[in-house]
Structure formats: C-alpha cells, structure tokens
Amino acid sequence: MLKGEAIVNRRPFYYLLGFLGVVCLAHFVYLTNSNMLPSADEAHYMGGAYAIAQGIRTGTLSGAWEGYVSALSFKAPLICLPAAFFMLFLPGDSFPCLLSEIPILFALGVAAYSLFCNCLPATQAAVGAALLTTMPMVTGLTHRFYSENLCLLLMVIYLDLLIRRGWRDFKWSALLGLVLGLGVLAKLTFALLLLLPSIYLLALAVRRDFAAPAYSSKIAKLALRIVMMLVLAFALAWTWYCRNWEAVLRHSKVAFNCEACLYPNFQSFLANISSGPYFFVFCLAVLGLVPVWRILTARETADRVRHTWVVMWLVALVSLVLTTVSINKAVRLSEPWLPLIAALAVLVPAKYAASLRWAHRVSLALAGLSFLLFLHNAFEILPLRPWRLGDLKFLDSRYPLNVPDWYEDNHPVDRRDYSSFSSAAAFIAADAAARFGPQARPTARLTVRSLLINHDYFSFLATVHGYPVNYLWWADTATSGLGAPEYILHFRNFRQFYPGSYFFESYPALEKDVADGKLSYQIIFQAPGPDNSAVLVFRKIPN
C-alpha cells in the first residue's frame, strides 16, 4: 500500500473518533441533566460497585479482594469494576456509575470499527460503527446502568482478535483467554454466544494446519494454545464464581423462565427490531442480505472477509435462538445481533450506489440520520409525533430495554425532581437512630414497586450513607403485631410516571386505613414530588 493510500484509509477512523467524541459528550449532557432514579437492577449493580470501591479504599489487598468477590452475589460483577473506579474520584451516589458507561460506549465504537474493517472498506466500517453506537438500545443502555454494552464490547473484541490473530501464538491465545474470562464475568451467557464462532474458526485453523508440512507438531501447538486460553479464562472467571456459583445458577434459572417477562415471540421480535437498530436500519439490513450472500459465495472473496461475515451471523443466530426459547423477553438481551445489522445496513450503499462517491455520501447521510434520531431519543428535539404500528416503532423517542409495555426505561432526559426519595430515606434514618440507636436496624416496607420505586434503591442509599434501616418490598408484610414494619413508605400519584404493566401498588388504601384508625401507624413525614406526587412515611405507634 502506498503511503498516500494509507493516510486516506486512516481518515474514516479519525472522523469516527470525532463522531464518538460528540456522541459521548451528548451522553454526558444527558446524564448531568437527568434526575431519573436507578431501577432495581441498576441499584443492585451500584451496591456492588460501592462494595468494591469501599474495599479499594481500605488500602489493603485483602479488603479490595473481599469487596470484589462479595459483590452482587448472583450477577456477574465486571460492570461494577469501572463504576467502582469512578466512585473513587467522583462525588454522588449513582452518577459515577452511570458515567462509567460512556468510556464503554467509546471503546465499543472503536472495537466495532476494527471488526468491520475485516469485511468492509474503511469508510463503511466507520459508518457501521456510527450506526451501532447511536442505535436506540445502545443509547438507552448508555443512559442506564446495565452490563449488556460491556458484554457487547468484549464480544466484538474477542471476535476481532480471533479473526485477525487466532491461535497463531501463545501471547494472542493468552489475550483471547483474558477477554473470554472477562466476558464471562460480564454475563454468564457470554461463552455460549461465542461457542459456535469459536468452533467454526477452530475448524478452519485445524484444516489449515493439517494441510501444512509437519502438521502433527502444528496441531499439538494449536491444542496447547487453546487449552491455555480456556484455562486462563476459567481461572479468571472462577475467582468470583467459586463463591457465587450456586446463587448465579439459581438466578439464571429464574430469569430464563420468568413468567413476569413473558411476551409473545412475534411481538417480541417486532419490538426487538424497533428498539434495537431503528426500523429503517433494520430494513436496510434486510436489503443487505442479497449482496452479503454474493460475497459469501464468490470465489474471489478473501478468507478474512468471509470469516468475519460468518462469525457475525453465527452470533446473531445464537442470540435469536436464545431469546426465542427463553420466556424472558427483555429486548436488551438481543443486543448481540446489532453488529451484524449495522454491517448489513452499510453494505447496501456500498453495493448499490452508482459510484464510490455516491456510496460515501449515502453512507454519511445514514450516519447523520442515525445521529439525529439519537439526539431525539435523548432530548426529544424533533417536533414530530410518535409514529407506531403496534409493536413496530417507525419514529419515537421511547424504546424499551426490558420487556415491552413494562415501563419506559429508555426515554428522553427526565429533569423532574425526585429528591423526595432521598429526603424520605434521610428522615427515616434520623428518626430510627434517635429511637433505636445506631446499632439497631428497623425495617421499612414499600407499598409500591415500579421502575421509579424499588427497595433496592433505598437499600443502596442506606448502604452508601450508613443509614441504620433495612428496606424491603411489601410481599408477606404484616400490618400488626411484632412482625409489622417500624416504617412504611407510601407513594402517592406515581403511576403517571413511566406507565406500564410493571406497577404494583400493594396497599392503595393505606392512607384511608390509617386515617380511620384501622392501622396503628401515624404519618410523620411527607415530601412533595413532581406533578402533584408525594412520598409519605408512616411510623408504627408503640403499644
């Protein structure tokens, strides 16, 4: 390659870096303006991040190690590590954790560009990475605090390393083992998603070595490198799973068969193509099936190009099968197929445009449109009404990350004031400390459970601020006798926020029953929330 050609081919990467910088800046603006409270899953992750950060703050290796191995208990803890690092240097409860998603997004864009360069020209690879990082699902996951983006990043890195380097020497095999182990620490299903691509590339490597002179020696070395990769990955992941394996399996079984997450397969698929890549990107990806088939069947296609397309297809198919057979229809679980959709979408202008210049223009227009919709998703900047057809969303600013119709957890920035939650937690802590002393841990029960309202967030506040209160949801609550909670948290007019089927109001008549004397409780605190809502604290009246 000539020197001038190398410079030209690097330009798309430099432009992509600038694009990713602007996207990350938009996410930073979103997070600094959002007052949205963490969901139950997010609060759980944040509790793990805080435990790790506290372990590091002890300044001892044993303290840091104990914080790591005890984090989360039934969910893989890798997402907590970057968040714990941010917690060490940034103020706030949940904000440092949310901010840790931004460098993960930036790294995902760079890694996707490297993977796409194996099968696409540099310009199309950069546009594909731009489409991927501005998709609704990736956008929503960067606004929230879940592990899927980190899992996708490690998956892309693993596939790219395997295609470019494979098991050709021990140092790259060791790096593959490191990425594989980290991926399993990000999500247990990581290894399952990458099993078929690994077997496919392994079969190619074995066939190549068998065709070479002294093949027995080459096959033996290949086997040693793979064993080393697997042992390293197992050793890395087992550091945490050895203590939490039973809880992980129990939780995975519950999540896989969760009846509350049931959603018809066809409707779930429609939600996935709307909330994952934007509908227009999915349509372009469907058009890209014809040229990619020609690429795969053409004799002149380079091996690396063919292998890259095949492994992306295998990951997408495994993801589709797993999300189909599972009862859990959380749309964010289908994220592994998004790289294939982005690559197929940018293949269309590259193959059908009248000239290379027009191909570049159309590709850049795609990236610009996706960026505009990303801004609308984050800030609702377009004066357009939502355009939907059932579970298909052609134009919208609200896309689910969890089960469709549960609640809107991927939405424009919420600037409403929810400080009533932290005020109520602080008031209960002060009252409990005055009544019971710092060593006691009285129980507070919540009468509502939804996206905004969950006992995990109050437990997180209690852990971070040292509040001597144990927060639980309402299930199996007694309202009299020794088993009755010392405090009851009640929430008025919160159903209007993020409406959906996941809103459980366990005791709507609480205020009336207390006023009528049916319950031995008294209201001791009321904090006004946005739009005529309120958080109320009731205290048990001593006998």
C-alpha positions as CSV (number, residue, x, y, z in Angstrom):
1,M,0.0,0.0,0.0
2,L,1.3,3.4,-0.9
3,K,1.9,6.0,1.8
4,G,-0.8,8.3,0.5
5,E,-3.4,5.5,0.4
6,A,-2.7,4.6,4.0
7,I,-3.4,8.2,5.0
8,V,-6.7,8.2,3.1
9,N,-7.7,4.9,4.7
10,R,-7.0,6.3,8.2
11,R,-9.2,9.3,7.7
12,P,-12.5,7.5,8.3
13,F,-11.1,6.3,11.6
14,Y,-10.1,9.8,12.7
15,Y,-13.6,11.1,11.7
16,L,-15.1,8.2,13.7
17,L,-13.2,9.3,16.7
18,G,-14.5,12.8,16.4
19,F,-18.0,11.4,15.9
20,L,-17.7,9.2,19.0
21,G,-16.5,12.2,21.0
22,V,-19.6,14.2,20.1
23,V,-21.8,11.2,20.9
24,C,-20.1,10.7,24.3
25,L,-20.5,14.5,25.0
26,A,-24.2,14.2,24.3
27,H,-24.4,11.3,26.7
28,F,-22.6,13.3,29.4
29,V,-25.0,16.2,28.9
30,Y,-27.9,13.7,29.3
31,L,-26.5,12.2,32.5
32,T,-25.8,15.5,34.1
33,N,-29.3,16.7,33.4
34,S,-31.2,13.6,34.2
35,N,-32.8,13.1,37.6
36,M,-34.1,9.6,36.8
37,L,-33.7,7.2,39.7
38,P,-32.0,3.8,39.2
39,S,-34.1,0.8,38.7
40,A,-33.9,-2.3,40.9
41,D,-31.3,-4.0,38.8
42,E,-29.3,-0.8,38.5
43,A,-29.4,-0.2,42.2
44,H,-28.2,-3.7,42.8
45,Y,-25.3,-3.2,40.4
46,M,-24.5,0.1,42.1
47,G,-24.4,-1.6,45.5
48,G,-21.8,-4.0,44.1
49,A,-19.8,-1.1,42.7
50,Y,-19.9,0.6,46.1
51,A,-18.7,-2.5,47.9
52,I,-15.7,-2.8,45.5
53,A,-14.9,0.9,45.9
54,Q,-15.0,0.6,49.7
55,G,-12.7,-2.5,49.5
56,I,-10.2,-0.5,47.5
57,R,-10.4,2.4,49.9
58,T,-9.2,0.1,52.7
59,G,-5.8,0.3,51.0
60,T,-5.2,-3.4,51.6
61,L,-5.2,-6.2,49.0
62,S,-7.5,-8.3,51.2
63,G,-10.0,-5.5,51.5
64,A,-10.1,-4.9,47.8
65,W,-10.4,-8.6,47.1
66,E,-13.2,-9.2,49.6
67,G,-15.1,-6.2,48.1
68,Y,-14.8,-7.8,44.6
69,V,-15.6,-11.5,45.4
70,S,-18.6,-10.5,47.6
71,A,-20.1,-8.0,45.1
72,L,-23.6,-8.8,43.7
73,S,-23.8,-12.4,44.8
74,F,-25.9,-13.7,41.9
75,K,-24.9,-11.4,39.0
76,A,-21.6,-11.3,37.2
77,P,-19.7,-8.3,38.7
78,L,-17.5,-6.9,35.9
79,I,-19.8,-3.9,35.2
80,C,-19.1,-2.9,38.8
81,L,-15.4,-2.5,38.3
82,P,-15.4,0.6,36.1
83,A,-18.1,2.1,38.2
84,A,-16.1,1.5,41.4
85,F,-13.2,3.3,39.8
86,F,-15.3,6.3,39.0
87,M,-16.8,6.2,42.5
88,L,-13.3,6.6,43.9
89,F,-12.9,10.0,42.3
90,L,-16.3,11.5,41.6
91,P,-19.0,12.7,44.1
92,G,-22.5,11.4,44.1
93,D,-24.4,8.2,44.6
94,S,-25.5,6.9,41.3
95,F,-23.9,9.4,38.9
96,P,-20.3,7.9,38.9
97,C,-21.8,4.5,38.0
98,L,-23.8,6.0,35.1
99,L,-20.8,7.9,33.9
100,S,-18.8,4.7,33.6
101,E,-21.0,3.7,30.7
102,I,-19.6,6.5,28.5
103,P,-16.0,5.1,28.0
104,I,-17.5,1.7,27.4
105,L,-19.6,3.2,24.6
106,F,-16.5,4.9,23.1
107,A,-14.5,1.7,23.2
108,L,-17.4,-0.2,21.6
109,G,-17.3,2.2,18.6
110,V,-13.5,1.8,18.2
111,A,-13.8,-2.0,18.5
112,A,-16.7,-2.2,16.1
113,Y,-14.7,-0.2,13.5
114,S,-11.8,-2.7,13.9
115,L,-14.1,-5.7,13.5
116,F,-16.0,-4.2,10.5
117,C,-12.7,-3.4,8.7
118,N,-12.3,-7.1,8.3
119,C,-15.2,-7.2,5.9
120,L,-15.9,-3.7,4.8
121,P,-13.9,-0.7,3.4
122,A,-12.8,1.8,5.9
123,T,-15.5,4.4,5.3
124,Q,-18.3,1.8,5.5
125,A,-16.7,0.3,8.7
126,A,-16.7,3.8,10.3
127,V,-20.3,4.4,9.3
128,G,-21.2,0.9,10.6
129,A,-19.6,1.8,14.0
130,A,-21.5,5.1,14.0
131,L,-24.8,3.3,13.4
132,L,-24.1,0.8,16.1
133,T,-23.3,3.4,18.8
134,T,-26.4,5.5,18.0
135,M,-28.9,2.7,18.0
136,P,-31.8,3.0,20.5
137,M,-30.7,0.0,22.5
138,V,-27.1,1.1,22.8
139,T,-28.2,4.7,23.5
140,G,-30.6,3.5,26.3
141,L,-28.0,1.2,27.8
142,T,-25.5,4.1,28.0
143,H,-28.1,6.2,29.7
144,R,-28.8,3.4,32.2
145,F,-26.5,1.1,34.2
146,Y,-26.7,-2.4,32.8
147,S,-24.0,-4.9,31.7
148,E,-25.0,-5.5,28.1
149,N,-22.9,-2.8,26.5
150,L,-19.8,-4.1,28.3
151,C,-20.6,-7.6,27.2
152,L,-21.1,-6.5,23.6
153,L,-17.7,-4.6,23.7
154,L,-15.9,-7.7,24.9
155,M,-17.7,-9.9,22.3
156,V,-16.6,-7.6,19.5
157,I,-13.0,-7.6,20.8
158,Y,-13.0,-11.3,21.1
159,L,-14.3,-11.9,17.5
160,D,-11.9,-9.3,16.1
161,L,-8.9,-10.9,17.8
162,L,-9.9,-14.3,16.8
163,I,-10.3,-13.3,13.1
164,R,-7.1,-11.2,13.0
165,R,-4.8,-13.3,15.1
166,G,-6.5,-16.6,16.1
167,W,-4.4,-19.1,18.0
168,R,-1.2,-18.5,16.0
169,D,1.0,-18.0,19.0
170,F,0.8,-18.1,22.8
171,K,0.6,-14.4,23.5
172,W,-2.5,-13.9,21.4
173,S,-4.1,-17.1,22.8
174,A,-3.4,-15.7,26.3
175,L,-5.1,-12.4,25.3
176,L,-8.1,-14.3,24.0
177,G,-8.3,-16.2,27.3
178,L,-8.3,-12.9,29.2
179,V,-11.1,-11.4,27.1
180,L,-13.1,-14.6,27.3
181,G,-12.7,-14.7,31.1
182,L,-13.7,-11.0,31.4
183,G,-16.7,-11.7,29.2
184,V,-18.0,-14.5,31.5
185,L,-17.5,-12.1,34.4
186,A,-19.7,-9.6,32.5
187,K,-22.5,-12.1,31.7
188,L,-22.7,-15.9,32.2
189,T,-24.1,-16.4,28.6
190,F,-21.0,-14.8,27.1
191,A,-19.3,-18.1,26.4
192,L,-22.4,-19.6,25.0
193,L,-22.9,-16.8,22.5
194,L,-19.3,-17.2,21.2
195,L,-19.2,-21.0,21.2
196,L,-20.3,-21.5,17.5
197,P,-18.0,-18.8,16.1
198,S,-15.1,-20.3,18.1
199,I,-15.8,-23.8,16.8
200,Y,-16.1,-22.5,13.3
201,L,-12.7,-20.7,13.3
202,L,-11.1,-23.6,15.2
203,A,-12.2,-26.0,12.4
204,L,-10.6,-23.6,9.9
205,A,-7.4,-23.5,11.9
206,V,-7.3,-27.3,12.2
207,R,-7.9,-27.7,8.4
208,R,-5.1,-25.1,7.7
209,D,-2.6,-26.9,9.9
210,F,-3.4,-30.3,8.6
211,A,-2.6,-29.0,5.1
212,A,0.8,-27.7,6.2
213,P,4.1,-29.7,6.4
214,A,4.8,-31.2,9.8
215,Y,1.1,-30.9,10.6
216,S,1.3,-33.1,13.8
217,S,3.5,-30.5,15.5
218,K,1.3,-27.6,14.4
219,I,-1.9,-29.4,15.6
220,A,-0.2,-30.1,19.0
221,K,0.8,-26.5,19.4
222,L,-2.7,-25.3,18.4
223,A,-4.2,-27.6,21.1
224,L,-1.8,-26.3,23.7
225,R,-2.8,-22.7,22.9
226,I,-6.5,-23.4,23.1
227,V,-6.1,-25.3,26.4
228,M,-4.1,-22.3,27.7
229,M,-6.8,-19.9,26.6
230,L,-9.5,-21.9,28.3
231,V,-7.6,-22.5,31.5
232,L,-6.8,-18.8,31.7
233,A,-10.4,-17.8,31.1
234,F,-11.6,-20.3,33.6
235,A,-9.1,-19.2,36.3
236,L,-10.0,-15.6,35.8
237,A,-13.8,-16.1,35.9
238,W,-13.6,-18.7,38.8
239,T,-12.1,-16.1,41.1
240,W,-15.7,-14.8,41.6
241,Y,-17.9,-17.7,40.5
242,C,-16.3,-20.0,43.1
243,R,-18.1,-18.1,45.8
244,N,-21.3,-17.3,44.0
245,W,-21.9,-20.2,41.6
246,E,-25.0,-21.6,43.2
247,A,-26.7,-18.2,43.5
248,V,-25.9,-17.5,39.9
249,L,-27.4,-20.7,38.6
250,R,-30.5,-20.2,40.7
251,H,-31.0,-16.7,39.5
252,S,-30.3,-17.6,35.9
253,K,-32.9,-20.4,36.0
254,V,-35.5,-17.9,37.5
255,A,-34.6,-15.3,34.9
256,F,-34.8,-17.7,31.9
257,N,-38.2,-19.0,33.0
258,C,-39.6,-15.7,34.4
259,E,-43.3,-15.7,33.8
260,A,-43.5,-12.0,34.5
261,C,-41.2,-11.4,31.5
262,L,-43.4,-13.4,29.1
263,Y,-44.1,-11.7,25.8
264,P,-45.3,-13.4,22.6
265,N,-42.4,-14.3,20.3
266,F,-43.6,-12.4,17.2
267,Q,-44.4,-9.3,19.2
268,S,-41.1,-9.5,21.0
269,F,-39.3,-9.8,17.6
270,L,-41.1,-6.7,16.3
271,A,-40.1,-4.8,19.5
272,N,-36.5,-6.0,19.0
273,I,-36.2,-4.6,15.5
274,S,-37.7,-1.3,16.6
275,S,-35.9,-0.8,19.9
276,G,-32.6,-2.4,18.8
277,P,-31.3,-0.8,15.5
278,Y,-34.1,1.6,14.4
279,F,-36.6,0.3,12.0
280,F,-35.1,2.0,8.9
281,V,-31.7,0.4,9.8
282,F,-33.2,-3.0,10.0
283,C,-34.9,-2.5,6.6
284,L,-31.5,-1.6,5.1
285,A,-30.0,-4.7,6.7
286,V,-32.7,-6.9,5.1
287,L,-31.7,-5.4,1.7
288,G,-28.1,-6.2,2.5
289,L,-28.8,-9.9,2.6
290,V,-28.5,-10.1,-1.2
291,P,-25.0,-8.6,-1.5
292,V,-23.7,-10.4,1.5
293,W,-24.8,-13.7,0.0
294,R,-23.0,-12.9,-3.1
295,I,-19.9,-12.0,-1.1
296,L,-20.0,-15.3,0.8
297,T,-20.5,-17.4,-2.3
298,A,-18.0,-15.6,-4.6
299,R,-14.7,-17.5,-5.1
300,E,-12.7,-14.3,-5.2
301,T,-13.8,-13.2,-1.7
302,A,-10.9,-13.0,0.7
303,D,-11.0,-15.5,3.6
304,R,-10.9,-12.8,6.3
305,V,-14.0,-11.1,4.7
306,R,-15.9,-14.4,4.5
307,H,-15.0,-15.5,8.0
308,T,-16.0,-12.1,9.5
309,W,-19.5,-12.3,8.0
310,V,-19.9,-15.9,9.1
311,V,-19.0,-15.3,12.7
312,M,-21.3,-12.3,13.0
313,W,-24.1,-14.4,11.5
314,L,-23.4,-17.2,14.0
315,V,-23.6,-14.8,17.0
316,A,-26.8,-13.2,15.7
317,L,-28.4,-16.6,15.2
318,V,-27.4,-17.9,18.6
319,S,-28.8,-14.7,20.1
320,L,-32.0,-15.1,18.2
321,V,-32.4,-18.7,19.3
322,L,-31.7,-17.9,23.0
323,T,-34.2,-15.0,23.1
324,T,-36.8,-17.1,21.3
325,V,-36.7,-20.2,23.6
326,S,-36.4,-18.1,26.7
327,I,-39.5,-16.9,28.5
328,N,-37.6,-13.7,29.4
329,K,-38.3,-11.3,26.5
330,A,-36.2,-8.3,27.7
331,V,-35.2,-6.7,24.4
332,R,-31.8,-5.8,25.7
333,L,-30.9,-9.5,25.6
334,S,-31.0,-9.4,21.8
335,E,-28.1,-6.8,21.6
336,P,-25.5,-9.3,20.3
337,W,-27.2,-9.3,16.8
338,L,-26.8,-5.5,16.4
339,P,-23.2,-5.5,14.9
340,L,-24.5,-7.8,12.1
341,I,-27.4,-5.4,11.4
342,A,-25.1,-2.4,11.3
343,A,-22.7,-4.1,8.9
344,L,-25.5,-5.3,6.6
345,A,-27.1,-1.8,6.6
346,V,-23.9,0.0,5.4
347,L,-23.3,-2.7,2.8
348,V,-26.4,-1.5,0.8
349,P,-25.0,1.9,-0.4
350,A,-21.6,0.3,-0.9
351,K,-23.1,-2.2,-3.4
352,Y,-26.0,-0.4,-5.0
353,A,-24.8,3.3,-5.3
354,A,-23.9,4.5,-8.8
355,S,-20.4,5.4,-7.8
356,L,-18.0,5.3,-4.9
357,R,-18.6,9.0,-4.2
358,W,-22.4,8.4,-4.0
359,A,-21.8,5.4,-1.8
360,H,-19.9,7.6,0.6
361,R,-22.5,10.3,0.5
362,V,-25.4,7.9,1.2
363,S,-23.4,6.2,4.0
364,L,-22.6,9.5,5.7
365,A,-26.3,10.5,5.3
366,L,-27.2,7.3,7.1
367,A,-24.8,8.1,10.0
368,G,-26.2,11.7,10.1
369,L,-29.8,10.5,10.3
370,S,-29.0,7.9,13.0
371,F,-27.2,10.7,15.0
372,L,-30.2,13.0,14.6
373,L,-32.6,10.2,15.9
374,F,-30.1,9.5,18.7
375,L,-30.4,13.2,19.8
376,H,-34.2,12.9,19.6
377,N,-34.1,9.8,21.6
378,A,-32.0,11.6,24.3
379,F,-33.5,15.1,24.2
380,E,-36.7,14.9,22.1
381,I,-35.5,17.7,19.8
382,L,-37.8,16.9,16.8
383,P,-41.3,18.5,16.6
384,L,-42.7,15.2,15.5
385,R,-45.3,12.9,16.9
386,P,-44.5,9.2,17.5
387,W,-45.2,7.0,14.5
388,R,-46.1,3.5,15.6
389,L,-47.9,0.4,14.3
390,G,-48.5,-1.9,17.2
391,D,-45.1,-3.1,18.4
392,L,-43.3,-1.5,15.4
393,K,-41.9,2.0,16.1
394,F,-41.0,3.9,13.0
395,L,-40.3,7.1,14.8
396,D,-40.3,7.6,18.5
397,S,-38.2,8.7,21.5
398,R,-39.1,5.9,23.9
399,Y,-37.9,2.4,23.4
400,P,-37.9,-0.4,26.0
401,L,-34.8,-2.0,27.3
402,N,-36.8,-4.6,29.3
403,V,-40.0,-6.4,28.4
404,P,-42.1,-4.2,26.1
405,D,-45.0,-2.5,28.0
406,W,-43.3,-2.9,31.4
407,Y,-42.2,0.7,31.5
408,E,-40.3,3.3,29.5
409,D,-36.7,2.9,30.7
410,N,-35.2,4.3,27.5
411,H,-36.6,7.8,27.2
412,P,-35.6,11.4,26.8
413,V,-33.9,13.1,29.7
414,D,-36.1,13.4,32.8
415,R,-35.4,16.7,34.6
416,R,-38.2,16.3,37.2
417,D,-37.2,16.5,40.8
418,Y,-37.3,13.1,42.6
419,S,-35.3,14.3,45.7
420,S,-38.3,13.4,47.8
421,F,-37.0,9.8,47.8
422,S,-33.6,10.7,49.3
423,S,-35.3,13.1,51.7
424,A,-37.6,10.4,53.0
425,A,-34.6,8.0,53.4
426,A,-32.6,10.6,55.4
427,F,-35.6,11.4,57.6
428,I,-36.3,7.7,58.4
429,A,-32.6,7.2,59.2
430,A,-32.5,10.2,61.6
431,D,-35.8,9.0,63.3
432,A,-34.6,5.4,63.5
433,A,-31.2,6.4,65.0
434,A,-33.0,8.6,67.6
435,R,-35.5,5.9,68.6
436,F,-33.4,2.7,68.4
437,G,-29.8,3.8,68.4
438,P,-27.2,3.3,65.7
439,Q,-26.8,-0.5,66.2
440,A,-30.4,-1.4,65.6
441,R,-31.8,-1.9,62.0
442,P,-35.5,-1.4,62.0
443,T,-37.5,-2.4,58.9
444,A,-39.1,-0.1,56.4
445,R,-41.5,-1.6,53.8
446,L,-42.5,0.0,50.5
447,T,-46.1,-0.2,49.3
448,V,-45.3,0.3,45.6
449,R,-42.9,-1.4,43.2
450,S,-42.2,0.0,39.7
451,L,-39.4,1.4,37.6
452,L,-39.0,4.5,39.8
453,I,-39.9,2.9,43.1
454,N,-38.0,-0.1,44.5
455,H,-36.5,-1.2,47.8
456,D,-33.1,-1.8,46.1
457,Y,-32.5,1.9,45.6
458,F,-33.4,2.7,49.2
459,S,-31.1,-0.1,50.3
460,F,-28.4,1.4,48.2
461,L,-28.9,4.8,49.8
462,A,-28.8,3.2,53.2
463,T,-25.5,1.4,52.4
464,V,-23.8,4.5,50.9
465,H,-24.9,6.9,53.7
466,G,-24.7,4.4,56.6
467,Y,-28.5,4.6,57.4
468,P,-29.5,2.1,60.1
469,V,-32.6,0.9,58.2
470,N,-33.4,-2.4,56.4
471,Y,-35.6,-1.8,53.3
472,L,-37.9,-4.5,51.9
473,W,-40.8,-4.7,49.5
474,W,-44.4,-5.3,50.6
475,A,-44.7,-9.0,50.0
476,D,-45.7,-11.0,53.1
477,T,-46.0,-7.9,55.2
478,A,-47.9,-8.0,58.5
479,T,-49.5,-4.7,59.5
480,S,-49.9,-5.5,63.2
481,G,-48.0,-7.4,65.9
482,L,-44.3,-7.9,66.3
483,G,-43.8,-8.6,62.6
484,A,-45.2,-5.3,61.5
485,P,-42.5,-2.9,60.0
486,E,-41.5,0.1,62.0
487,Y,-41.8,2.3,59.0
488,I,-44.0,2.2,55.8
489,L,-43.1,4.2,52.7
490,H,-46.1,5.1,50.7
491,F,-46.2,6.8,47.3
492,R,-49.0,9.0,46.0
493,N,-49.7,9.6,42.3
494,F,-46.6,8.0,40.9
495,R,-48.4,5.7,38.5
496,Q,-48.4,8.6,35.9
497,F,-44.6,8.4,35.6
498,Y,-43.4,5.7,33.2
499,P,-46.7,4.0,32.9
500,G,-46.8,0.3,32.0
501,S,-47.8,-3.1,33.4
502,Y,-44.9,-3.2,35.8
503,F,-46.5,-1.0,38.5
504,F,-47.5,-2.9,41.7
505,E,-49.4,-0.9,44.3
506,S,-49.8,-3.4,47.2
507,Y,-51.8,-1.2,49.6
508,P,-53.6,1.6,47.8
509,A,-55.9,2.2,50.8
510,L,-53.1,2.7,53.3
511,E,-53.8,6.4,53.9
512,K,-57.5,5.8,54.4
513,D,-57.0,2.9,56.8
514,V,-54.5,4.9,58.9
515,A,-56.9,7.9,59.0
516,D,-59.8,5.6,60.0
517,G,-57.7,4.1,62.8
518,K,-57.6,0.6,61.3
519,L,-53.8,0.6,61.4
520,S,-51.6,1.6,64.3
521,Y,-49.5,3.9,62.3
522,Q,-49.1,7.7,62.1
523,I,-47.8,9.8,59.3
524,I,-44.5,11.5,60.3
525,F,-43.1,12.8,57.1
526,Q,-44.4,13.9,53.7
527,A,-42.1,15.1,50.8
528,P,-43.8,16.6,47.7
529,G,-42.7,15.1,44.4
530,P,-43.2,16.3,40.8
531,D,-46.6,16.8,39.3
532,N,-48.7,16.5,42.5
533,S,-47.0,13.4,43.7
534,A,-45.7,12.7,47.2
535,V,-43.7,10.3,49.3
536,L,-45.2,9.6,52.7
537,V,-43.5,8.0,55.7
538,F,-45.7,6.2,58.3
539,R,-44.3,5.1,61.7
540,K,-45.7,2.3,63.8
541,I,-47.4,3.5,67.0
542,P,-45.9,1.7,70.0
543,N,-48.3,-0.4,72.0
